[in-house]
Amino acid sequence: MELTSDALVNSLLALGAAALITTLWIWPRLARQRPLPVLARIGLLTVTQASVLAVLALSVNNSFGFYTSWDDLLNPGGTKLALTSNENHKGGAPASDALIQPTNEGGLETVHDLPKGPPEEVGKVESVKVTGKETGLSDQMFVYLPPEYFDPKLALVRFPVLVAVAGFPGTTLNLVKDLPVIQTVADLQKNGKMPPTIVVLTRPTIAPPRNTECVDVPGGPRVESWFVRDIPEALRSTYRIGRAANSWGVFGYSTGGSCALRLAMRYPNVYGTTAGLHADFTVHEDQFTGGSLFGGDKALAQQSDLGWRLQNNPAPALSMLVVSTRKEADYPQTVQFVEQAQQVAAANPQFRVESLYLDDGGHNFDSWVRELPASLEWLGAHLG
């Protein structure tokens, strides 16, 4: 059974219940102070408590998405593989050393509202394991291929790609079940409000349970390199995807939104379009980041401070959308950053900044779901 499956949780619940009933039933028979009855009592209590703790641990993991599979839990980081080209993605089994491999991980079978039908009519969602050629990191992702991808007349066409990043802690499944990215993209494309786009769903927690804020940690996980080098290279090795930066967009919510804005501002030659929903503009270091992410290097920390970058670095060639609500706790800081960015953009036409604010709502999925259609429509309009 998969680590995140309901069947595993239900099995452990049944085991715990059975152990509790058994304990209550035979406890009087084990009341004697002899070695065997004492050991039996200890065994029953151990099974009961272990089952309860396991259910609690699985429930927390399924809610926050620290680990998505047994391999993720027991073998974090995975193994480093070599690049194998499969440019036209015509199907068939990939080479054993391909950077992208199909997988049953992720829990896609628990989602019941995805478009149903043949790929050439509704598109296709694939669950894949992506391995980084440079960093050696690996993680499970979902890839949505639009119906046009399967049109023989477009067999030589490269499609724009949008990388969606979940919050922390979170899994790729959050981007389907809690924030219906694929469902909304399919609806927008069907109604002509978004061009045919390949959408890649991922998460920032590549080194669980640590929150790396998508930066390269000195002496630690190189998560920024994973997003700006490994993911693009792996995707291009398998799918027909545009190579220019204006064909690539990245967006996310919460920590994923912070990652999206930061990755695009630092690497506009990789991601030419970005949107951040309820994002932060500086890297916050706390107990979840495991202390300092920059090893005390103030220069490194400044480079990840988006306000500092606007003041001290050349304006990037980038289209940016900042999304939030007027009830968010950090709404004043968001407005301040947007105003600062728009002042820079006024003197630099290659840098375009827009904002979208809801009148109400907080830092939660209710707000992000309401903001999603307009954000995706904006992203689609700015992707090459």
Stockholm file with secondary structure:
# STOCKHOLM 1.0

chainA/1-384         MELTSDALVNSLLALGAAALITTLWIWPRLARQRPLPVLARIGLLTVTQASVLAVLALSVNNSFGFYTSWDDLLNPGGTKLALTSNENHKGGAPASDALIQPTNEGGLETVHDLPKGPPEEVGKVESVKVTGKETGLSDQMFVYLPPEYFDPKLALVRFPVLVAVAGFPGTTLNLVKDLPVIQTVADLQKNGKMPPTIVVLTRPTIAPPRNTECVDVPGGPRVESWFVRDIPEALRSTYRIGRAANSWGVFGYSTGGSCALRLAMRYPNVYGTTAGLHADFTVHEDQFTGGSLFGGDKALAQQSDLGWRLQNNPAPALSMLVVSTRKEADYPQTVQFVEQAQQVAAANPQFRVESLYLDDGGHNFDSWVRELPASLEWLGAHLG
#=GR chainA/1-384 SS CCTTCHHHHHHHHHHHHHHHHHHHHHGGGGCSCSHHHHHHHHHHHHHHHHHHHHHHHHHHHHHHCSCSSHHHHHSTTCCCCCCCCCTTCCCSCCCTTCSEEECSTTCGGGCCCSCCSCHHHHCEEEEEEEECTTTCCEEEEEEEECGGGGCGGGTTCCBCEEEEECCSSCCTTHHHHTSCHHHHHHHHHHTTSSCCCEEEEECSCSSTTCCCTTCBCTTSCBHHHIIIIIHHHHHHHHSCBCCSGGGEEEEEETHHHHHHHHHHHHCTTTCSEEEEESCCSSCCCSTTTTSCSSTTCHHHHHHTCHHHHHHHSCCCSEEEEEEEETTSTTHHHHHHHHHHHHHHHHTCTTEEEEEEEESSCCSSHHHHHHHHHHHHHHHHHHCC
#=GC SS_cons         CCTTCHHHHHHHHHHHHHHHHHHHHHGGGGCSCSHHHHHHHHHHHHHHHHHHHHHHHHHHHHHHCSCSSHHHHHSTTCCCCCCCCCTTCCCSCCCTTCSEEECSTTCGGGCCCSCCSCHHHHCEEEEEEEECTTTCCEEEEEEEECGGGGCGGGTTCCBCEEEEECCSSCCTTHHHHTSCHHHHHHHHHHTTSSCCCEEEEECSCSSTTCCCTTCBCTTSCBHHHIIIIIHHHHHHHHSCBCCSGGGEEEEEETHHHHHHHHHHHHCTTTCSEEEEESCCSSCCCSTTTTSCSSTTCHHHHHHTCHHHHHHHSCCCSEEEEEEEETTSTTHHHHHHHHHHHHHHHHTCTTEEEEEEEESSCCSSHHHHHHHHHHHHHHHHHHCC
//
